[in-house]
Amino acid sequence: MMKNQQSVALAGAPTKAFQSREGLILLLLKMRTFIALILIVGFFSVTVPDFLAVGSMVIMIKHIAINAFLALGITFVIITAGIDLSIGATLGLCGMIAGWMITKGIILPMFGIAIFPSVWVIVPLVLLIGGLIGAANGWIITRYNVAPFICTLGTMYILRGASMLISGGETYSGLGGNEQLGNTGFEVIGAGYFLGLPWAIWMMIVLALVIAYVARRLPFGRQVYAIGDNERAAELSGVNVKRVKIWVYTISGFCAAIAGIVVSSQLVASHPANGTSFEMNAIAAVVLGGTSLAGGRGTIIGTLIGAFVIGFLADGLIMMGVSEFWQMVIKGVVIIIAVIIDQMQNRMQQKAAVVAQKTLLEKG
């Protein structure tokens, strides 16, 4: 009897060691974004003078905020196993609409006049338009069962064309407004400071907190995760899948509109090509942050850290004088590695779940 107990204990020892090793590897994979952030900051702090200087950090985080707006908005989309390729084009169109209203006004041909709304009217209108663009994506995807990739790719082209049509391909410059028209103050959004930090950074913090609260505390957040994990099961449990998906894409469009306003405000100009390829950086930040492209898994803090990784990497390479072509290559490699690691994490989590279930059955 004693020998049998000893043999069982000896047989169980390697299994426990294997499980602990697997658990450690899985923990490292889950923390990969934070580890990558530390390594990138450490590397550039050694190789780039004044990389950690307060002024440099504020400028870099200001740049990061643009990508963070897009990434935070698209996180819910990817958690539902969807994708939104139109956010960069939404950014560009919303910026053009803001520029058009500031410089040209809202023309009323029947009265022969143009109304120049104040910034307090322009900003909500642009945000509403961004949200409606996202809602239209969600409606088409759910109503006609169109693949999100195809739908948002088509929307991207439509919005890019619309941006060109608004101004004939030209740039709206001088968005500071006119005091006599009462539409000044737009540039404050992108260039203004509050308590020593740019407004863009404060907006990023507030948006991250709001979306994190929605994801963690509200039923809507739980429904988003449920749809990504198993859409059919979520529907059978009473979740209105179509409505949730429409809202998910609405949030994505709304956040893209925020980014469009901030970019145009910082440049004090709107160009039809603003936001080109920005969707790729946003998707990269979300995937780096641990959100699975297969859906059902992801965190807002992970997305935010992913945006910092992409931002610090891009600005650090620029400060080192690395060619723009090599920057593109490095970003591509980072995205591929992130997806590979994501797949490794998925397999290890599935394996750990099987082992845990087997152990539970053996104990039972």
BALUM-17388 format. One record per residue (C-alpha): residue number from 0; chain; y, z, x. Coordinates in Angstrom, 1 decimal, always signed. Layout:
N
+-----+----+--------+--------+--------+
:   i : ch :      v :      w :      u :
+-----+----+--------+--------+--------+
: NUM :  A :      Y :      Z :      X :
...
+-----+----+--------+--------+--------+
***
This chain:
364
+-----+----+--------+--------+--------+
:   i : ch :      v :      w :      u :
+-----+----+--------+--------+--------+
:   0 :  A :   +0.0 :   +0.0 :   +0.0 :
:   1 :  A :   +2.4 :   +0.9 :   +2.8 :
:   2 :  A :   +1.6 :   -2.4 :   +4.6 :
:   3 :  A :   +2.4 :   -4.4 :   +1.5 :
:   4 :  A :   +5.7 :   -2.6 :   +1.1 :
:   5 :  A :   +6.5 :   -3.3 :   +4.8 :
:   6 :  A :   +5.6 :   -7.0 :   +4.5 :
:   7 :  A :   +7.8 :   -7.3 :   +1.4 :
:   8 :  A :  +10.7 :   -5.7 :   +3.2 :
:   9 :  A :  +10.2 :   -7.9 :   +6.2 :
:  10 :  A :  +10.1 :  -11.0 :   +4.0 :
:  11 :  A :  +13.2 :   -9.9 :   +2.2 :
:  12 :  A :  +15.2 :   -9.3 :   +5.4 :
:  13 :  A :  +15.6 :  -13.0 :   +6.4 :
:  14 :  A :  +16.6 :  -13.8 :   +2.8 :
:  15 :  A :  +19.3 :  -11.2 :   +2.8 :
:  16 :  A :  +20.6 :  -12.4 :   +6.2 :
:  17 :  A :  +20.6 :  -15.9 :   +4.9 :
:  18 :  A :  +22.5 :  -14.9 :   +1.7 :
:  19 :  A :  +25.1 :  -13.0 :   +3.7 :
:  20 :  A :  +25.6 :  -15.9 :   +6.1 :
:  21 :  A :  +25.9 :  -18.3 :   +3.1 :
:  22 :  A :  +28.4 :  -15.9 :   +1.5 :
:  23 :  A :  +30.5 :  -15.8 :   +4.6 :
:  24 :  A :  +30.6 :  -19.6 :   +4.9 :
:  25 :  A :  +31.5 :  -19.8 :   +1.2 :
:  26 :  A :  +34.3 :  -17.3 :   +1.6 :
:  27 :  A :  +35.7 :  -19.3 :   +4.6 :
:  28 :  A :  +35.6 :  -22.4 :   +2.5 :
:  29 :  A :  +37.5 :  -20.7 :   -0.4 :
:  30 :  A :  +40.1 :  -19.6 :   +2.1 :
:  31 :  A :  +40.4 :  -22.9 :   +3.8 :
:  32 :  A :  +43.9 :  -23.7 :   +2.6 :
:  33 :  A :  +45.3 :  -20.4 :   +3.8 :
:  34 :  A :  +43.5 :  -20.7 :   +7.1 :
:  35 :  A :  +44.9 :  -24.3 :   +7.5 :
:  36 :  A :  +48.4 :  -23.1 :   +6.8 :
:  37 :  A :  +48.2 :  -20.4 :   +9.5 :
:  38 :  A :  +46.8 :  -22.9 :  +12.0 :
:  39 :  A :  +49.5 :  -25.5 :  +11.2 :
:  40 :  A :  +52.3 :  -23.0 :  +11.4 :
:  41 :  A :  +50.9 :  -21.5 :  +14.6 :
:  42 :  A :  +50.5 :  -24.9 :  +16.2 :
:  43 :  A :  +54.0 :  -26.2 :  +15.4 :
:  44 :  A :  +55.6 :  -22.8 :  +16.3 :
:  45 :  A :  +54.3 :  -23.4 :  +19.8 :
:  46 :  A :  +54.9 :  -27.1 :  +20.2 :
:  47 :  A :  +58.2 :  -27.5 :  +18.3 :
:  48 :  A :  +61.3 :  -25.5 :  +19.3 :
:  49 :  A :  +62.9 :  -23.5 :  +16.5 :
:  50 :  A :  +60.2 :  -24.4 :  +14.1 :
:  51 :  A :  +60.2 :  -20.8 :  +12.8 :
:  52 :  A :  +64.0 :  -20.5 :  +12.8 :
:  53 :  A :  +65.4 :  -19.4 :   +9.5 :
:  54 :  A :  +67.5 :  -22.6 :   +9.0 :
:  55 :  A :  +64.5 :  -24.9 :   +9.8 :
:  56 :  A :  +62.2 :  -23.0 :   +7.4 :
:  57 :  A :  +64.7 :  -23.1 :   +4.5 :
:  58 :  A :  +65.1 :  -26.9 :   +5.0 :
:  59 :  A :  +61.4 :  -27.4 :   +5.1 :
:  60 :  A :  +60.7 :  -25.2 :   +2.1 :
:  61 :  A :  +63.4 :  -27.2 :   +0.2 :
:  62 :  A :  +61.5 :  -30.3 :   +1.0 :
:  63 :  A :  +58.2 :  -28.7 :   +0.0 :
:  64 :  A :  +59.7 :  -27.7 :   -3.4 :
:  65 :  A :  +59.8 :  -31.4 :   -4.5 :
:  66 :  A :  +56.0 :  -31.8 :   -3.9 :
:  67 :  A :  +55.4 :  -28.4 :   -5.4 :
:  68 :  A :  +57.0 :  -29.4 :   -8.7 :
:  69 :  A :  +54.7 :  -32.4 :   -9.0 :
:  70 :  A :  +51.6 :  -30.5 :   -7.7 :
:  71 :  A :  +52.0 :  -27.5 :  -10.0 :
:  72 :  A :  +52.4 :  -29.9 :  -13.0 :
:  73 :  A :  +49.3 :  -32.0 :  -12.1 :
:  74 :  A :  +47.1 :  -28.9 :  -11.4 :
:  75 :  A :  +46.2 :  -28.4 :  -15.1 :
:  76 :  A :  +45.5 :  -32.2 :  -15.4 :
:  77 :  A :  +43.0 :  -32.1 :  -12.5 :
:  78 :  A :  +41.4 :  -28.9 :  -13.8 :
:  79 :  A :  +40.5 :  -30.8 :  -16.9 :
:  80 :  A :  +38.9 :  -33.4 :  -14.7 :
:  81 :  A :  +41.8 :  -35.8 :  -15.3 :
:  82 :  A :  +44.3 :  -37.5 :  -13.0 :
:  83 :  A :  +48.0 :  -38.5 :  -13.4 :
:  84 :  A :  +49.1 :  -41.3 :  -11.1 :
:  85 :  A :  +52.4 :  -41.8 :  -13.0 :
:  86 :  A :  +54.2 :  -38.6 :  -11.9 :
:  87 :  A :  +55.9 :  -40.4 :   -9.0 :
:  88 :  A :  +57.1 :  -43.1 :  -11.3 :
:  89 :  A :  +58.2 :  -40.5 :  -13.9 :
:  90 :  A :  +60.2 :  -38.8 :  -11.1 :
:  91 :  A :  +61.9 :  -42.1 :  -10.3 :
:  92 :  A :  +62.6 :  -43.0 :  -14.0 :
:  93 :  A :  +64.0 :  -39.6 :  -14.9 :
:  94 :  A :  +66.3 :  -39.7 :  -11.9 :
:  95 :  A :  +67.5 :  -43.2 :  -13.0 :
:  96 :  A :  +68.2 :  -42.0 :  -16.5 :
:  97 :  A :  +70.2 :  -39.0 :  -15.2 :
:  98 :  A :  +72.2 :  -41.3 :  -12.9 :
:  99 :  A :  +72.7 :  -43.8 :  -15.8 :
: 100 :  A :  +74.1 :  -41.1 :  -18.1 :
: 101 :  A :  +76.4 :  -39.7 :  -15.4 :
: 102 :  A :  +77.8 :  -43.0 :  -14.2 :
: 103 :  A :  +77.6 :  -45.3 :  -17.2 :
: 104 :  A :  +77.4 :  -42.9 :  -20.1 :
: 105 :  A :  +75.6 :  -43.4 :  -23.4 :
: 106 :  A :  +77.0 :  -46.7 :  -24.7 :
: 107 :  A :  +77.5 :  -47.0 :  -28.5 :
: 108 :  A :  +78.1 :  -50.8 :  -29.0 :
: 109 :  A :  +78.9 :  -50.4 :  -32.8 :
: 110 :  A :  +81.9 :  -48.2 :  -31.9 :
: 111 :  A :  +82.7 :  -49.8 :  -28.6 :
: 112 :  A :  +82.7 :  -46.5 :  -26.7 :
: 113 :  A :  +80.6 :  -44.7 :  -24.2 :
: 114 :  A :  +79.8 :  -41.0 :  -24.3 :
: 115 :  A :  +79.6 :  -39.1 :  -21.1 :
: 116 :  A :  +77.5 :  -36.0 :  -21.7 :
: 117 :  A :  +77.8 :  -32.9 :  -19.6 :
: 118 :  A :  +75.2 :  -31.9 :  -17.1 :
: 119 :  A :  +74.0 :  -29.1 :  -19.5 :
: 120 :  A :  +73.1 :  -31.9 :  -22.0 :
: 121 :  A :  +71.8 :  -34.4 :  -19.4 :
: 122 :  A :  +69.2 :  -32.1 :  -17.8 :
: 123 :  A :  +67.5 :  -31.0 :  -21.1 :
: 124 :  A :  +67.4 :  -34.7 :  -22.2 :
: 125 :  A :  +65.8 :  -35.8 :  -19.0 :
: 126 :  A :  +63.3 :  -33.0 :  -19.1 :
: 127 :  A :  +62.5 :  -34.0 :  -22.7 :
: 128 :  A :  +62.0 :  -37.6 :  -21.7 :
: 129 :  A :  +59.6 :  -36.5 :  -18.9 :
: 130 :  A :  +57.6 :  -34.4 :  -21.3 :
: 131 :  A :  +57.4 :  -37.3 :  -23.8 :
: 132 :  A :  +56.1 :  -39.6 :  -21.1 :
: 133 :  A :  +53.4 :  -37.1 :  -20.3 :
: 134 :  A :  +52.6 :  -36.6 :  -23.9 :
: 135 :  A :  +52.3 :  -40.4 :  -24.4 :
: 136 :  A :  +49.8 :  -40.5 :  -21.5 :
: 137 :  A :  +47.8 :  -37.7 :  -23.1 :
: 138 :  A :  +47.8 :  -39.3 :  -26.5 :
: 139 :  A :  +46.6 :  -42.7 :  -25.3 :
: 140 :  A :  +43.8 :  -41.0 :  -23.2 :
: 141 :  A :  +42.6 :  -38.8 :  -26.1 :
: 142 :  A :  +43.3 :  -41.2 :  -29.0 :
: 143 :  A :  +41.7 :  -44.3 :  -27.5 :
: 144 :  A :  +39.4 :  -42.7 :  -25.0 :
: 145 :  A :  +41.0 :  -44.5 :  -22.1 :
: 146 :  A :  +40.1 :  -43.3 :  -18.6 :
: 147 :  A :  +43.0 :  -41.2 :  -17.2 :
: 148 :  A :  +43.0 :  -43.2 :  -14.0 :
: 149 :  A :  +43.5 :  -46.5 :  -15.8 :
: 150 :  A :  +46.0 :  -45.1 :  -18.3 :
: 151 :  A :  +48.3 :  -43.4 :  -15.8 :
: 152 :  A :  +48.0 :  -46.3 :  -13.4 :
: 153 :  A :  +49.3 :  -48.6 :  -16.2 :
: 154 :  A :  +52.0 :  -46.1 :  -17.1 :
: 155 :  A :  +53.0 :  -46.0 :  -13.4 :
: 156 :  A :  +53.7 :  -49.7 :  -13.4 :
: 157 :  A :  +55.6 :  -49.6 :  -16.7 :
: 158 :  A :  +57.8 :  -46.8 :  -15.5 :
: 159 :  A :  +58.6 :  -48.5 :  -12.2 :
: 160 :  A :  +59.5 :  -51.6 :  -14.1 :
: 161 :  A :  +61.7 :  -49.6 :  -16.5 :
: 162 :  A :  +63.5 :  -48.0 :  -13.5 :
: 163 :  A :  +64.3 :  -51.4 :  -12.1 :
: 164 :  A :  +65.5 :  -52.7 :  -15.5 :
: 165 :  A :  +67.9 :  -49.9 :  -16.1 :
: 166 :  A :  +70.1 :  -50.7 :  -13.1 :
: 167 :  A :  +68.9 :  -54.2 :  -12.2 :
: 168 :  A :  +67.2 :  -52.8 :   -9.1 :
: 169 :  A :  +70.5 :  -51.2 :   -7.9 :
: 170 :  A :  +71.2 :  -47.6 :   -7.0 :
: 171 :  A :  +73.4 :  -45.3 :   -9.1 :
: 172 :  A :  +75.5 :  -43.5 :   -6.5 :
: 173 :  A :  +78.3 :  -40.9 :   -6.7 :
: 174 :  A :  +76.5 :  -38.6 :   -9.2 :
: 175 :  A :  +79.0 :  -35.9 :   -8.6 :
: 176 :  A :  +80.6 :  -36.9 :  -11.9 :
: 177 :  A :  +84.2 :  -37.0 :  -13.0 :
: 178 :  A :  +86.3 :  -34.0 :  -14.0 :
: 179 :  A :  +88.2 :  -35.9 :  -16.6 :
: 180 :  A :  +84.9 :  -36.9 :  -18.3 :
: 181 :  A :  +83.6 :  -33.3 :  -18.0 :
: 182 :  A :  +80.2 :  -34.3 :  -16.4 :
: 183 :  A :  +80.6 :  -32.7 :  -13.0 :
: 184 :  A :  +78.2 :  -30.2 :  -11.4 :
: 185 :  A :  +75.0 :  -32.3 :  -11.1 :
: 186 :  A :  +74.9 :  -32.0 :   -7.3 :
: 187 :  A :  +74.8 :  -28.2 :   -7.5 :
: 188 :  A :  +71.2 :  -28.4 :   -8.7 :
: 189 :  A :  +70.1 :  -29.9 :   -5.4 :
: 190 :  A :  +72.7 :  -28.6 :   -3.0 :
: 191 :  A :  +73.7 :  -25.2 :   -4.5 :
: 192 :  A :  +72.6 :  -21.9 :   -3.2 :
: 193 :  A :  +71.8 :  -18.5 :   -4.8 :
: 194 :  A :  +71.3 :  -15.4 :   -2.8 :
: 195 :  A :  +71.1 :  -17.4 :   +0.4 :
: 196 :  A :  +68.4 :  -19.8 :   -0.8 :
: 197 :  A :  +68.7 :  -23.3 :   -2.4 :
: 198 :  A :  +68.3 :  -23.5 :   -6.1 :
: 199 :  A :  +65.3 :  -25.8 :   -5.6 :
: 200 :  A :  +63.4 :  -23.0 :   -3.9 :
: 201 :  A :  +64.2 :  -20.6 :   -6.7 :
: 202 :  A :  +63.2 :  -23.2 :   -9.3 :
: 203 :  A :  +59.9 :  -23.7 :   -7.4 :
: 204 :  A :  +59.2 :  -19.9 :   -7.5 :
: 205 :  A :  +60.0 :  -19.6 :  -11.2 :
: 206 :  A :  +57.9 :  -22.6 :  -12.1 :
: 207 :  A :  +54.9 :  -21.3 :  -10.1 :
: 208 :  A :  +55.1 :  -17.9 :  -11.7 :
: 209 :  A :  +55.3 :  -19.4 :  -15.2 :
: 210 :  A :  +52.4 :  -21.8 :  -14.7 :
: 211 :  A :  +50.4 :  -19.0 :  -13.0 :
: 212 :  A :  +51.0 :  -16.7 :  -16.0 :
: 213 :  A :  +50.0 :  -19.5 :  -18.4 :
: 214 :  A :  +46.8 :  -20.1 :  -16.4 :
: 215 :  A :  +45.8 :  -16.5 :  -16.1 :
: 216 :  A :  +47.1 :  -14.7 :  -19.2 :
: 217 :  A :  +47.4 :  -17.2 :  -22.1 :
: 218 :  A :  +44.5 :  -18.6 :  -24.2 :
: 219 :  A :  +45.8 :  -22.1 :  -23.3 :
: 220 :  A :  +45.0 :  -21.5 :  -19.7 :
: 221 :  A :  +41.5 :  -20.4 :  -20.5 :
: 222 :  A :  +41.0 :  -23.4 :  -22.7 :
: 223 :  A :  +42.1 :  -25.7 :  -19.8 :
: 224 :  A :  +39.4 :  -24.3 :  -17.5 :
: 225 :  A :  +36.8 :  -24.4 :  -20.3 :
: 226 :  A :  +37.5 :  -28.1 :  -20.9 :
: 227 :  A :  +37.2 :  -28.9 :  -17.2 :
: 228 :  A :  +34.0 :  -26.9 :  -16.9 :
: 229 :  A :  +32.2 :  -28.4 :  -19.9 :
: 230 :  A :  +34.3 :  -30.4 :  -22.4 :
: 231 :  A :  +31.5 :  -30.7 :  -25.0 :
: 232 :  A :  +30.8 :  -26.9 :  -24.9 :
: 233 :  A :  +34.5 :  -26.2 :  -25.1 :
: 234 :  A :  +34.8 :  -28.4 :  -28.2 :
: 235 :  A :  +31.8 :  -26.7 :  -29.8 :
: 236 :  A :  +33.3 :  -23.3 :  -29.2 :
: 237 :  A :  +36.4 :  -24.3 :  -31.2 :
: 238 :  A :  +38.8 :  -25.6 :  -28.6 :
: 239 :  A :  +41.0 :  -28.4 :  -29.8 :
: 240 :  A :  +40.3 :  -30.6 :  -26.8 :
: 241 :  A :  +42.6 :  -33.4 :  -27.7 :
: 242 :  A :  +45.6 :  -31.2 :  -28.3 :
: 243 :  A :  +45.1 :  -29.2 :  -25.1 :
: 244 :  A :  +44.8 :  -32.5 :  -23.1 :
: 245 :  A :  +48.0 :  -33.8 :  -24.6 :
: 246 :  A :  +49.8 :  -30.6 :  -23.6 :
: 247 :  A :  +48.3 :  -30.8 :  -20.1 :
: 248 :  A :  +49.8 :  -34.2 :  -19.5 :
: 249 :  A :  +53.1 :  -33.2 :  -21.2 :
: 250 :  A :  +53.4 :  -30.4 :  -18.6 :
: 251 :  A :  +52.7 :  -32.9 :  -15.9 :
: 252 :  A :  +55.5 :  -35.2 :  -17.1 :
: 253 :  A :  +57.9 :  -32.3 :  -17.6 :
: 254 :  A :  +57.4 :  -31.1 :  -14.0 :
: 255 :  A :  +57.8 :  -34.6 :  -12.7 :
: 256 :  A :  +61.2 :  -34.7 :  -14.5 :
: 257 :  A :  +62.2 :  -31.5 :  -12.8 :
: 258 :  A :  +61.4 :  -33.2 :   -9.5 :
: 259 :  A :  +63.3 :  -36.3 :  -10.5 :
: 260 :  A :  +66.4 :  -34.3 :  -11.3 :
: 261 :  A :  +66.3 :  -32.3 :   -8.1 :
: 262 :  A :  +65.7 :  -35.4 :   -5.9 :
: 263 :  A :  +68.6 :  -37.3 :   -7.5 :
: 264 :  A :  +70.8 :  -34.2 :   -7.2 :
: 265 :  A :  +70.0 :  -33.7 :   -3.5 :
: 266 :  A :  +70.8 :  -37.4 :   -2.7 :
: 267 :  A :  +73.7 :  -37.5 :   -5.2 :
: 268 :  A :  +72.2 :  -40.9 :   -6.0 :
: 269 :  A :  +69.4 :  -42.4 :   -8.1 :
: 270 :  A :  +67.3 :  -45.3 :   -6.8 :
: 271 :  A :  +64.5 :  -47.0 :   -8.7 :
: 272 :  A :  +62.1 :  -46.5 :   -5.8 :
: 273 :  A :  +62.5 :  -42.7 :   -5.7 :
: 274 :  A :  +59.2 :  -40.9 :   -5.9 :
: 275 :  A :  +57.1 :  -43.8 :   -4.6 :
: 276 :  A :  +53.7 :  -42.5 :   -3.4 :
: 277 :  A :  +54.8 :  -38.9 :   -4.2 :
: 278 :  A :  +51.8 :  -38.7 :   -6.5 :
: 279 :  A :  +49.5 :  -38.9 :   -3.5 :
: 280 :  A :  +51.1 :  -36.0 :   -1.7 :
: 281 :  A :  +50.9 :  -34.0 :   -5.0 :
: 282 :  A :  +47.2 :  -34.8 :   -5.5 :
: 283 :  A :  +46.5 :  -33.9 :   -1.8 :
: 284 :  A :  +48.2 :  -30.5 :   -2.2 :
: 285 :  A :  +46.2 :  -29.7 :   -5.3 :
: 286 :  A :  +42.9 :  -30.7 :   -3.7 :
: 287 :  A :  +43.7 :  -28.9 :   -0.5 :
: 288 :  A :  +44.5 :  -25.8 :   -2.7 :
: 289 :  A :  +40.9 :  -25.7 :   -3.9 :
: 290 :  A :  +41.2 :  -27.4 :   -7.2 :
: 291 :  A :  +38.0 :  -29.5 :   -7.8 :
: 292 :  A :  +38.4 :  -33.1 :   -8.8 :
: 293 :  A :  +35.3 :  -32.6 :  -11.0 :
: 294 :  A :  +37.3 :  -30.1 :  -13.0 :
: 295 :  A :  +36.8 :  -26.5 :  -14.1 :
: 296 :  A :  +38.0 :  -24.8 :  -10.8 :
: 297 :  A :  +41.4 :  -24.3 :   -9.3 :
: 298 :  A :  +44.3 :  -21.8 :   -8.9 :
: 299 :  A :  +48.1 :  -22.1 :   -9.0 :
: 300 :  A :  +48.5 :  -20.1 :   -5.8 :
: 301 :  A :  +46.1 :  -22.4 :   -4.1 :
: 302 :  A :  +48.1 :  -25.4 :   -5.2 :
: 303 :  A :  +51.3 :  -23.8 :   -3.9 :
: 304 :  A :  +49.7 :  -23.1 :   -0.5 :
: 305 :  A :  +48.4 :  -26.7 :   -0.4 :
: 306 :  A :  +52.0 :  -27.9 :   -1.0 :
: 307 :  A :  +53.1 :  -25.8 :   +2.0 :
: 308 :  A :  +50.3 :  -27.2 :   +4.1 :
: 309 :  A :  +51.3 :  -30.8 :   +3.3 :
: 310 :  A :  +55.0 :  -30.0 :   +3.7 :
: 311 :  A :  +54.8 :  -28.2 :   +7.0 :
: 312 :  A :  +52.4 :  -30.8 :   +8.4 :
: 313 :  A :  +54.8 :  -33.7 :   +7.5 :
: 314 :  A :  +57.9 :  -32.0 :   +8.7 :
: 315 :  A :  +56.2 :  -30.7 :  +11.8 :
: 316 :  A :  +55.0 :  -34.2 :  +12.8 :
: 317 :  A :  +58.5 :  -35.6 :  +12.3 :
: 318 :  A :  +60.0 :  -32.8 :  +14.4 :
: 319 :  A :  +57.5 :  -33.7 :  +17.1 :
: 320 :  A :  +58.6 :  -37.3 :  +17.0 :
: 321 :  A :  +55.2 :  -38.6 :  +15.8 :
: 322 :  A :  +55.3 :  -42.2 :  +14.5 :
: 323 :  A :  +55.5 :  -42.6 :  +10.7 :
: 324 :  A :  +52.3 :  -44.8 :  +10.9 :
: 325 :  A :  +50.4 :  -42.0 :  +12.6 :
: 326 :  A :  +51.7 :  -39.5 :  +10.0 :
: 327 :  A :  +50.1 :  -41.7 :   +7.3 :
: 328 :  A :  +46.8 :  -41.8 :   +9.2 :
: 329 :  A :  +46.8 :  -38.0 :   +9.7 :
: 330 :  A :  +47.6 :  -37.3 :   +6.0 :
: 331 :  A :  +44.7 :  -39.6 :   +5.0 :
: 332 :  A :  +42.3 :  -37.8 :   +7.3 :
: 333 :  A :  +43.4 :  -34.5 :   +5.9 :
: 334 :  A :  +42.8 :  -35.6 :   +2.3 :
: 335 :  A :  +39.3 :  -37.0 :   +3.1 :
: 336 :  A :  +38.4 :  -33.7 :   +4.9 :
: 337 :  A :  +39.7 :  -31.7 :   +1.9 :
: 338 :  A :  +37.5 :  -33.6 :   -0.5 :
: 339 :  A :  +34.4 :  -33.3 :   +1.8 :
: 340 :  A :  +35.0 :  -29.5 :   +2.0 :
: 341 :  A :  +35.5 :  -29.3 :   -1.7 :
: 342 :  A :  +32.1 :  -31.0 :   -2.2 :
: 343 :  A :  +30.5 :  -28.6 :   +0.3 :
: 344 :  A :  +31.9 :  -25.7 :   -1.6 :
: 345 :  A :  +30.6 :  -27.0 :   -4.9 :
: 346 :  A :  +27.1 :  -27.4 :   -3.5 :
: 347 :  A :  +27.1 :  -23.9 :   -1.9 :
: 348 :  A :  +28.4 :  -22.3 :   -5.1 :
: 349 :  A :  +25.6 :  -24.1 :   -7.2 :
: 350 :  A :  +23.1 :  -23.0 :   -4.6 :
: 351 :  A :  +24.4 :  -19.4 :   -4.6 :
: 352 :  A :  +24.2 :  -19.3 :   -8.4 :
: 353 :  A :  +20.5 :  -20.5 :   -8.3 :
: 354 :  A :  +19.6 :  -17.9 :   -5.7 :
: 355 :  A :  +21.4 :  -15.1 :   -7.7 :
: 356 :  A :  +19.6 :  -16.1 :  -10.9 :
: 357 :  A :  +16.3 :  -16.2 :   -9.1 :
: 358 :  A :  +16.9 :  -12.7 :   -7.6 :
: 359 :  A :  +17.8 :  -11.4 :  -11.0 :
: 360 :  A :  +14.6 :  -12.7 :  -12.5 :
: 361 :  A :  +12.5 :  -11.2 :   -9.7 :
: 362 :  A :  +14.1 :   -7.8 :  -10.2 :
: 363 :  A :  +13.6 :   -8.1 :  -13.9 :
+-----+----+--------+--------+--------+
***
